[in-house]
Amino acid sequence: AMGQGKDMLDLLDNIRHGLLIGGISRGKLDSLVRALKTERQTVEDPKLREVLDEIELRAAVELAKYEQG
């Protein structure tokens, strides 16, 4: 679980960096969505689930922008 958490934080940090420089690759967003789905299966804390839901929603919005663009 600790390793998965660290991987998720690393991925989020990469995405944050991408946002700061003006772009996030579709591959990184896809990786984030896959990681969220995997992580959600093991999370029991309702507050953490809320955070994961918010991150997944934001990733879905960004992916939708790729679809339209």
PEVEN-V886915 format. One record per residue. N is the residue number from 1. SS is DSSP state (A for helix, B for strand, O for the rest). OMEGA is omega in radians with two decimals (none if undefined). Layout:
N,SS,OMEGA + N,SS,OMEGA
//
This chain:
1,O,3.14 + 2,A,3.13 + 3,A,3.11 + 4,A,3.12 + 5,A,3.13 + 6,A,3.11 + 7,A,3.14 + 8,A,3.12 + 9,A,3.09 + 10,A,3.13 + 11,A,3.10 + 12,A,3.11 + 13,A,3.09 + 14,A,3.12 + 15,A,3.08 + 16,A,3.12 + 17,A,3.10 + 18,A,3.10 + 19,A,-3.12 + 20,A,-3.13 + 21,A,2.99 + 22,O,3.10 + 23,O,3.10 + 24,O,3.14 + 25,O,3.10 + 26,A,3.13 + 27,A,3.12 + 28,A,3.11 + 29,A,3.09 + 30,A,3.11 + 31,A,3.13 + 32,A,-3.13 + 33,A,3.11 + 34,A,-3.14 + 35,A,3.12 + 36,A,-3.13 + 37,A,3.11 + 38,A,-3.09 + 39,A,-3.08 + 40,A,-3.12 + 41,O,-3.08 + 42,O,-3.06 + 43,O,3.10 + 44,O,-3.11 + 45,O,-3.10 + 46,A,-3.14 + 47,A,3.10 + 48,A,3.07 + 49,A,3.10 + 50,A,3.13 + 51,A,3.12 + 52,A,3.10 + 53,A,-3.14 + 54,A,3.12 + 55,A,-3.14 + 56,A,3.11 + 57,A,3.14 + 58,A,3.11 + 59,A,3.12 + 60,A,3.10 + 61,A,3.14 + 62,A,3.10 + 63,A,3.10 + 64,A,3.08 + 65,A,3.08 + 66,A,-3.13 + 67,A,-3.09 + 68,A,-2.99 + 69,O,none
//
